[in-house]
Amino acid sequence: MSLPDILSIGASVSYLLAAFITITTLFTPKGPNIVLILFLGCIGIITHAMSSSSHLIYSSEVINFSLPNVVSLVSLLITLSITAVALKFKVNLLLPVVYSFAGFWQMVLFLIPEGHENPIISDKISVISHVSLSLIAYCVLVIATLYAFQVSYINYKLKQKNLKAVNHLPPLMQVEGQLFTLLAMGTLCLTLSLLVGFVFLEHFFSAQNGHKMVFSFLALITYTVILWGHFKQGWRGHKVLVLTIIATFLLTLAYFGSRFVKEFILQ
């Protein structure tokens, strides 16, 4: 068993244990032990980062951006972000979601055979800028989608006057404000990513990237409509949740749809 495999297993165990503790203590009178949970989460993040660096880096000039590696990197960035937010804000509903996904994916990464490669040259600034902005946009917008679920849950429980269920959760208005801040930041990064690709990448509109461009632009339009609807028309609640899910689904198809087909189904 190689060192990256051992690190993947270690990260998976730490993440899943943190998720299990959060879920089993979320609605108890004392609430979850956030110090223990974040400690386990940090162990998972450190081992996850070490494992990902081993899988991603070929050399100083080439990075392996295969689908499993990209999903692992995205889950690492999302987990790191939510863990950092948890140091200041109550995100107890989000912790088990991101830790569970990261933990299960590390186990998948250990189980699937190697051989799927998608190298990119790391000395091309335009490529790295486009890829980096795309990853940041996707991570931020996925986190925003998780926040949209949290807003809907808190709102639902408040309407039921079930105060016990929201005892260890943040105030509704605070979460809603963070949701639209994240949506605005993610939409900006997605816009910049598409602009960089349009201006600097030669094959941006080639046939093999056609579906990616279509779904990316559809997602961008949907996110923009959500922000317009909120700030101009006062949209919130269920409508925002549904549109955010649709937009994130479109963006997921853009980023991972064809790559999954090429790397796993057609091979």
C-alpha positions as CSV (number, residue, x, y, z in Angstrom):
1,M,0.0,0.0,0.0
2,S,1.5,3.3,-1.1
3,L,1.7,6.5,1.1
4,P,-1.0,8.3,-0.9
5,D,-3.4,5.4,-0.3
6,I,-2.6,5.4,3.5
7,L,-3.2,9.2,3.6
8,S,-6.5,8.7,1.7
9,I,-7.7,6.1,4.2
10,G,-6.6,8.3,7.1
11,A,-8.5,11.3,5.7
12,S,-11.6,9.2,5.1
13,V,-11.7,7.9,8.6
14,S,-11.2,11.3,10.2
15,Y,-13.9,12.9,8.0
16,L,-16.4,10.2,8.5
17,L,-15.9,10.1,12.3
18,A,-16.3,13.9,12.4
19,A,-19.5,13.6,10.4
20,F,-20.8,10.8,12.6
21,I,-20.2,12.8,15.8
22,T,-21.9,15.8,14.3
23,I,-25.0,13.9,13.2
24,T,-25.5,12.0,16.4
25,T,-25.2,15.0,18.7
26,L,-26.7,17.8,16.5
27,F,-30.1,17.8,18.2
28,T,-29.0,16.9,21.8
29,P,-29.5,19.5,24.5
30,K,-25.7,20.3,24.6
31,G,-25.3,20.2,20.9
32,P,-22.2,18.9,19.0
33,N,-18.7,19.1,20.5
34,I,-17.5,21.5,17.9
35,V,-13.9,21.5,19.1
36,L,-13.6,17.7,18.7
37,I,-15.4,17.8,15.4
38,L,-13.1,20.5,14.0
39,F,-10.0,18.8,15.3
40,L,-11.0,15.6,13.4
41,G,-11.9,17.7,10.4
42,C,-8.5,19.4,10.4
43,I,-6.7,16.0,10.6
44,G,-8.8,15.0,7.6
45,I,-7.9,18.1,5.7
46,I,-4.2,17.8,6.3
47,T,-4.0,14.2,5.3
48,H,-6.4,14.9,2.4
49,A,-4.2,17.7,1.1
50,M,-1.1,15.5,1.3
51,S,-2.8,12.7,-0.6
52,S,-4.2,15.1,-3.2
53,S,-0.7,16.7,-3.8
54,S,0.7,13.2,-4.4
55,H,-2.1,12.4,-7.0
56,L,-2.1,15.7,-8.7
57,I,1.5,16.6,-9.3
58,Y,3.4,14.8,-12.0
59,S,6.4,17.2,-12.1
60,S,7.1,20.9,-11.7
61,E,5.4,21.5,-15.1
62,V,2.6,19.0,-15.4
63,I,-0.6,18.5,-13.2
64,N,-2.8,15.5,-13.5
65,F,-6.4,16.9,-13.7
66,S,-8.2,13.6,-14.1
67,L,-11.8,13.5,-12.9
68,P,-11.1,11.7,-9.6
69,N,-8.3,14.1,-8.8
70,V,-10.4,17.2,-9.6
71,V,-13.4,16.0,-7.5
72,S,-10.9,15.3,-4.6
73,L,-9.5,18.8,-5.0
74,V,-12.9,20.4,-5.1
75,S,-14.0,18.5,-2.0
76,L,-10.8,19.6,-0.2
77,L,-11.4,23.2,-1.0
78,I,-15.1,23.1,0.1
79,T,-14.2,21.2,3.3
80,L,-11.4,23.6,4.1
81,S,-13.7,26.6,3.5
82,I,-16.6,25.2,5.6
83,T,-14.2,24.2,8.5
84,A,-12.8,27.8,8.5
85,V,-16.3,29.3,8.5
86,A,-17.2,27.0,11.4
87,L,-14.5,28.6,13.6
88,K,-16.7,31.8,13.7
89,F,-20.2,30.9,12.6
90,K,-22.6,28.0,13.4
91,V,-22.6,25.8,10.3
92,N,-23.5,22.5,12.1
93,L,-25.9,21.4,9.4
94,L,-23.2,21.8,6.7
95,L,-20.4,20.0,8.5
96,P,-21.7,16.4,8.2
97,V,-22.6,17.0,4.6
98,V,-19.1,18.2,3.5
99,Y,-17.2,15.8,5.8
100,S,-19.3,12.8,4.6
101,F,-18.8,13.6,0.9
102,A,-15.1,14.2,1.4
103,G,-14.7,11.0,3.5
104,F,-16.6,8.8,1.0
105,W,-14.7,10.3,-2.0
106,Q,-11.3,9.6,-0.4
107,M,-12.4,6.0,0.1
108,V,-13.5,5.9,-3.6
109,L,-10.2,7.4,-4.7
110,F,-8.4,4.6,-2.8
111,L,-10.6,1.9,-4.4
112,I,-10.7,2.9,-8.0
113,P,-7.8,1.8,-10.2
114,E,-5.3,4.4,-11.4
115,G,-4.7,5.1,-15.1
116,H,-7.1,8.0,-15.8
117,E,-4.9,10.9,-16.7
118,N,-5.7,14.4,-18.0
119,P,-2.4,16.3,-17.7
120,I,-2.3,20.1,-18.1
121,I,0.9,22.2,-18.5
122,S,1.3,24.4,-15.4
123,D,3.5,27.0,-17.0
124,K,0.7,28.5,-19.1
125,I,-0.7,31.4,-17.1
126,S,-3.9,31.6,-19.1
127,V,-4.7,27.9,-18.6
128,I,-3.9,28.0,-14.9
129,S,-6.0,31.2,-14.4
130,H,-9.0,29.7,-16.2
131,V,-8.8,26.4,-14.3
132,S,-8.2,28.2,-10.9
133,L,-11.1,30.6,-11.4
134,S,-13.3,27.7,-12.5
135,L,-12.5,25.7,-9.4
136,I,-13.0,28.6,-7.1
137,A,-16.3,29.5,-8.7
138,Y,-17.6,25.9,-8.5
139,C,-16.5,25.5,-4.9
140,V,-18.1,28.8,-3.8
141,L,-21.3,28.1,-5.7
142,V,-21.6,24.6,-4.2
143,I,-21.2,26.1,-0.8
144,A,-23.8,28.6,-1.7
145,T,-26.2,25.8,-2.6
146,L,-25.5,24.2,0.8
147,Y,-26.4,27.5,2.4
148,A,-29.6,27.6,0.4
149,F,-30.6,24.3,1.9
150,Q,-29.7,25.5,5.3
151,V,-31.8,28.7,4.8
152,S,-34.8,26.6,3.7
153,Y,-34.5,24.2,6.7
154,I,-34.2,27.0,9.3
155,N,-37.1,28.8,7.7
156,Y,-39.3,25.6,7.6
157,K,-38.6,24.9,11.3
158,L,-39.3,28.5,12.3
159,K,-42.6,28.4,10.5
160,Q,-43.4,25.2,12.5
161,K,-42.3,27.1,15.6
162,N,-39.9,24.2,16.4
163,L,-37.3,26.3,18.2
164,K,-35.5,23.2,19.6
165,A,-34.6,22.2,16.0
166,V,-32.8,25.5,15.3
167,N,-31.3,25.9,18.8
168,H,-27.7,25.1,17.6
169,L,-28.1,26.8,14.2
170,P,-27.3,30.4,13.2
171,P,-30.0,33.1,12.8
172,L,-32.0,33.0,9.6
173,M,-31.1,36.5,8.4
174,Q,-27.4,35.9,9.0
175,V,-27.4,32.7,6.9
176,E,-29.5,34.3,4.1
177,G,-27.0,37.3,3.9
178,Q,-24.1,34.9,3.7
179,L,-25.9,32.9,1.0
180,F,-26.3,35.8,-1.4
181,T,-22.8,37.0,-0.7
182,L,-21.5,33.6,-1.7
183,L,-23.7,33.6,-4.8
184,A,-22.4,37.0,-5.9
185,M,-18.8,36.0,-5.3
186,G,-19.2,32.7,-7.1
187,T,-21.0,34.3,-10.1
188,L,-18.2,36.9,-10.4
189,C,-15.5,34.1,-10.4
190,L,-17.5,32.1,-13.0
191,T,-17.8,35.2,-15.2
192,L,-14.1,35.9,-15.0
193,S,-13.3,32.3,-15.7
194,L,-15.4,32.4,-18.9
195,L,-13.9,35.7,-19.9
196,V,-10.4,34.4,-19.5
197,G,-11.2,31.3,-21.5
198,F,-12.9,33.4,-24.3
199,V,-10.0,35.8,-24.6
200,F,-6.9,33.7,-24.1
201,L,-7.7,30.0,-24.8
202,E,-7.5,29.0,-28.5
203,H,-9.9,26.0,-28.4
204,F,-12.4,27.5,-26.0
205,F,-15.3,27.1,-28.4
206,S,-14.1,23.9,-30.1
207,A,-16.6,21.1,-30.7
208,Q,-15.2,19.0,-27.8
209,N,-15.8,21.9,-25.4
210,G,-19.2,22.8,-26.8
211,H,-21.4,21.2,-24.2
212,K,-19.2,22.7,-21.4
213,M,-19.6,26.2,-22.8
214,V,-23.4,25.8,-23.2
215,F,-24.0,24.5,-19.7
216,S,-21.6,27.0,-18.2
217,F,-23.4,29.9,-19.8
218,L,-26.8,28.6,-18.8
219,A,-25.6,28.2,-15.2
220,L,-24.2,31.8,-15.3
221,I,-27.5,33.1,-16.6
222,T,-29.4,31.3,-13.9
223,Y,-27.2,32.5,-11.1
224,T,-27.4,36.1,-12.5
225,V,-31.2,35.8,-12.6
226,I,-31.2,34.6,-8.9
227,L,-29.2,37.6,-7.8
228,W,-31.3,40.0,-9.9
229,G,-34.5,38.5,-8.5
230,H,-33.3,38.8,-4.9
231,F,-31.9,42.3,-5.0
232,K,-34.6,43.8,-7.4
233,Q,-37.7,41.7,-6.7
234,G,-37.1,40.4,-3.2
235,W,-36.9,36.7,-4.1
236,R,-36.0,34.4,-1.2
237,G,-36.9,31.0,0.2
238,H,-38.1,28.1,-1.9
239,K,-37.7,29.9,-5.3
240,V,-34.1,30.7,-4.6
241,L,-33.4,27.2,-3.5
242,V,-34.9,25.6,-6.6
243,L,-33.1,28.0,-9.0
244,T,-29.8,27.5,-7.1
245,I,-30.1,23.7,-7.4
246,I,-30.8,24.0,-11.1
247,A,-27.9,26.3,-11.7
248,T,-25.4,24.2,-9.7
249,F,-26.6,21.1,-11.5
250,L,-26.0,22.8,-14.9
251,L,-22.5,23.8,-13.7
252,T,-21.8,20.3,-12.5
253,L,-22.8,18.9,-16.0
254,A,-20.5,21.5,-17.6
255,Y,-17.5,20.7,-15.4
256,F,-17.8,16.9,-15.0
257,G,-20.4,15.5,-17.5
258,S,-18.2,14.8,-20.5
259,R,-15.1,14.1,-18.5
260,F,-17.0,11.3,-16.7
261,V,-18.1,9.8,-20.1
262,K,-14.6,10.1,-21.6
263,E,-12.6,8.8,-18.6
264,F,-14.9,6.0,-17.4
265,I,-17.6,5.0,-19.8
266,L,-15.7,5.2,-23.1
267,Q,-12.5,3.7,-21.8
